[in-house]
Amino acid sequence: MMTEKQFNEIPAGNMFATGVLPNSADGIFMTRDGGKLRWVAIKGYANDWTIYCYWSHKTEDWIKAHGDKVTTETHIKRCVDCDEAVFKKYRY
């Protein structure tokens, strides 16, 4: 579980976590098309962070620049296991 202390050590603009989850109710459900979604967690420049995702065949850098923002609390928590202080910094 990521703590606020660990989060504060991540440089702004850095990708600090990534993974692949199914596009389903058990993963990150973003569209009805099925398949797998790659997600990337990025620390922002205002001591915040966000997650972007897209189909798993795209690269992490492409998703960072062009992906869809994850905005559902359940999906966010499936991607990044963090304490409440870190979660409150999420930028919707």
Secondary structure, 3 states (H helix, E strand, C coil): CECHHHHHCCCCCCEEEEEEEECCCCCCCCCCCCCEEEEEEEECCCCCEEEEEEECCCCHHHHHHHCEECCCHHHHHHHCCECHHHHCCECC
